[in-house]
Amino acid sequence: MAARVGRLERSIAWVLKNMDVVVAAAVALTIGFLDIFGDVITDDVASGATLVVLGALALGSIVERVRQPASIHEAMAGTRRALEDLAMVRSLSGNEVGEALRKARQRTNLWYFKGGTGTYLRAVTLPQCVAAAKEQRSQLNVKIDIVNPADERACAAYARFRQMFAGQRSAGTAGAWTADRVRKESYATVLAACWYQRQLTTLEMSVHLSSAVPTLRFDLSESCLIVTQDDTSRVNLLIERGQPLYDYYVTELHQSREQATVLDLRVASPLGLEPTVDEVRVLFDDLRLQLPRVFSDGDIGEIIEKALHAEDPYRR
């Protein structure tokens, strides 16, 4: 019974939707049968019926023309939404990464970084953002989230991850990714953060140390978020501010920092323009991030060099 009622409802709906065609067909068939089986149809009636049929078809054509723009508009709206979704993320490759980072540094009062050891952060981001803030006499808020140099397992895991993409190019060279190198690079970023904080009184700096191994790097400014990878064969991503993904990652980066160990930089001892080995040792003791006992003065000198004179990894 329910099935019959359903079929009836669908039939009625179809008739109502195609009323113009139904009227035209009914009139044409009625006049046709009467003309064939009897002489009751005069020429005037036949001509009038023809006009009714043509009018019904014309009405149907008009209705279809009205429907068509609505369908086109709906299709265009769907296409527009799809294009907007695609515009949320733009791919970057090669020199585009450095250029995108340069534009992101322009007129920004904040920079959030999450990644492995922060080489580019030390080499370019911190010095240029601090210099711009000094020139503009503006405030600068920097939040850094890197691998914890005191966590040997995390350092070893990150070194293995970097080796996966280094291949044979770094085997047996001074630039090979080892747990020792990861430790020194992370210590260097902590030292750089403390040093730059002393250079700018309006710099609000926080450093967070994570035991999780990152596979991506996140650089977030007021204008955009740039996601880069250690595998140079893969594309990198740019997400403009105002897009939902930008806001999602702001929350994601905040949650990551909440789960990491935060350093109290306020207790750090002062550093000279060219920090000495002894100043650096005292600094890390103050931060309760003791350097390994096996680190010699030469090892600490290497950390100082990495902190204040790092090379831009994107420079060709």
Solvent accessible surface area in square Angstrom, and as a share of the most:
residue,aa,sasa,rsa
1,M,159,0.71
2,A,85,0.66
3,A,65,0.50
4,R,144,0.53
5,V,64,0.37
6,G,19,0.18
7,R,128,0.47
8,L,107,0.53
9,E,107,0.48
10,R,158,0.58
11,S,59,0.38
12,I,90,0.45
13,A,58,0.45
14,W,148,0.52
15,V,54,0.31
16,L,116,0.58
17,K,134,0.57
18,N,33,0.17
19,M,83,0.37
20,D,26,0.14
21,V,80,0.46
22,V,47,0.27
23,V,59,0.34
24,A,6,0.04
25,A,46,0.36
26,A,52,0.41
27,V,38,0.22
28,A,46,0.36
29,L,112,0.56
30,T,73,0.43
31,I,36,0.18
32,G,29,0.28
33,F,115,0.48
34,L,76,0.38
35,D,88,0.46
36,I,129,0.66
37,F,157,0.65
38,G,26,0.25
39,D,146,0.75
40,V,104,0.60
41,I,30,0.15
42,T,80,0.46
43,D,123,0.64
44,D,120,0.62
45,V,73,0.42
46,A,34,0.26
47,S,64,0.41
48,G,30,0.29
49,A,10,0.08
50,T,72,0.42
51,L,125,0.62
52,V,73,0.42
53,V,28,0.16
54,L,101,0.50
55,G,39,0.37
56,A,10,0.08
57,L,95,0.47
58,A,52,0.40
59,L,98,0.49
60,G,13,0.13
61,S,54,0.35
62,I,102,0.52
63,V,49,0.28
64,E,95,0.42
65,R,169,0.62
66,V,103,0.59
67,R,99,0.36
68,Q,99,0.44
69,P,78,0.49
70,A,62,0.48
71,S,65,0.42
72,I,90,0.45
73,H,118,0.53
74,E,123,0.55
75,A,64,0.50
76,M,111,0.49
77,A,18,0.14
78,G,27,0.26
79,T,77,0.45
80,R,117,0.43
81,R,144,0.52
82,A,51,0.39
83,L,107,0.53
84,E,97,0.43
85,D,90,0.46
86,L,127,0.63
87,A,66,0.51
88,M,31,0.14
89,V,50,0.29
90,R,128,0.47
91,S,65,0.42
92,L,2,0.01
93,S,60,0.39
94,G,55,0.53
95,N,121,0.62
96,E,82,0.37
97,V,4,0.02
98,G,22,0.21
99,E,72,0.32
100,A,7,0.05
101,L,1,0.01
102,R,99,0.36
103,K,114,0.48
104,A,2,0.01
105,R,26,0.10
106,Q,100,0.44
107,R,210,0.77
108,T,15,0.09
109,N,69,0.35
110,L,38,0.19
111,W,1,0.00
112,Y,27,0.10
113,F,8,0.03
114,K,36,0.15
115,G,1,0.01
116,G,2,0.02
117,T,5,0.03
118,G,4,0.03
119,T,40,0.23
120,Y,22,0.08
121,L,1,0.00
122,R,5,0.02
123,A,22,0.17
124,V,14,0.08
125,T,2,0.01
126,L,1,0.01
127,P,37,0.23
128,Q,93,0.41
129,C,7,0.04
130,V,6,0.03
131,A,58,0.45
132,A,35,0.27
133,A,5,0.04
134,K,100,0.42
135,E,151,0.68
136,Q,94,0.42
137,R,220,0.80
138,S,27,0.17
139,Q,103,0.46
140,L,1,0.01
141,N,33,0.17
142,V,1,0.01
143,K,45,0.19
144,I,0,0.00
145,D,2,0.01
146,I,1,0.01
147,V,0,0.00
148,N,23,0.12
149,P,1,0.01
150,A,60,0.46
151,D,37,0.19
152,E,123,0.55
153,R,208,0.76
154,A,5,0.04
155,C,0,0.00
156,A,31,0.24
157,A,27,0.21
158,Y,3,0.01
159,A,3,0.03
160,R,145,0.53
161,F,29,0.12
162,R,46,0.17
163,Q,85,0.38
164,M,139,0.62
165,F,64,0.26
166,A,15,0.11
167,G,47,0.45
168,Q,160,0.71
169,R,185,0.68
170,S,21,0.13
171,A,64,0.49
172,G,86,0.83
173,T,71,0.41
174,A,114,0.89
175,G,38,0.36
176,A,26,0.20
177,W,18,0.06
178,T,63,0.37
179,A,29,0.23
180,D,55,0.28
181,R,58,0.21
182,V,0,0.00
183,R,41,0.15
184,K,15,0.06
185,E,7,0.03
186,S,0,0.00
187,Y,2,0.01
188,A,0,0.00
189,T,0,0.00
190,V,0,0.00
191,L,0,0.00
192,A,0,0.00
193,A,0,0.00
194,C,3,0.02
195,W,37,0.13
196,Y,20,0.08
197,Q,50,0.22
198,R,110,0.40
199,Q,45,0.20
200,L,15,0.08
201,T,139,0.81
202,T,59,0.34
203,L,9,0.05
204,E,91,0.41
205,M,15,0.07
206,S,24,0.16
207,V,0,0.00
208,H,22,0.10
209,L,4,0.02
210,S,13,0.08
211,S,71,0.46
212,A,66,0.51
213,V,53,0.30
214,P,16,0.10
215,T,77,0.45
216,L,61,0.30
217,R,49,0.18
218,F,20,0.08
219,D,9,0.05
220,L,2,0.01
221,S,0,0.00
222,E,51,0.23
223,S,52,0.34
224,C,7,0.04
225,L,0,0.00
226,I,0,0.00
227,V,8,0.05
228,T,3,0.02
229,Q,48,0.21
230,D,22,0.11
231,D,23,0.12
232,T,115,0.67
233,S,98,0.63
234,R,139,0.51
235,V,82,0.47
236,N,17,0.09
237,L,62,0.31
238,L,9,0.05
239,I,3,0.01
240,E,81,0.36
241,R,143,0.52
242,G,68,0.65
243,Q,50,0.22
244,P,60,0.38
245,L,51,0.25
246,Y,11,0.04
247,D,81,0.42
248,Y,137,0.52
249,Y,62,0.24
250,V,51,0.29
251,T,82,0.48
252,E,99,0.44
253,L,3,0.02
254,H,83,0.37
255,Q,87,0.38
256,S,21,0.14
257,R,22,0.08
258,E,114,0.51
259,Q,149,0.66
260,A,21,0.16
261,T,77,0.45
262,V,89,0.51
263,L,18,0.09
264,D,59,0.31
265,L,10,0.05
266,R,210,0.77
267,V,79,0.45
268,A,6,0.05
269,S,26,0.17
270,P,97,0.61
271,L,19,0.09
272,G,30,0.28
273,L,131,0.65
274,E,117,0.52
275,P,9,0.06
276,T,73,0.42
277,V,36,0.21
278,D,102,0.53
279,E,56,0.25
280,V,0,0.00
281,R,82,0.30
282,V,74,0.42
283,L,0,0.00
284,F,0,0.00
285,D,76,0.39
286,D,49,0.25
287,L,10,0.05
288,R,211,0.77
289,L,10,0.05
290,Q,105,0.47
291,L,21,0.10
292,P,37,0.23
293,R,243,0.89
294,V,126,0.72
295,F,8,0.03
296,S,61,0.39
297,D,88,0.46
298,G,56,0.54
299,D,33,0.17
300,I,0,0.00
301,G,31,0.30
302,E,71,0.32
303,I,0,0.00
304,I,19,0.10
305,E,96,0.43
306,K,41,0.17
307,A,0,0.00
308,L,27,0.13
309,H,97,0.43
310,A,23,0.18
311,E,148,0.66
312,D,33,0.17
313,P,67,0.42
314,Y,51,0.19
315,R,187,0.68
316,R,200,0.73
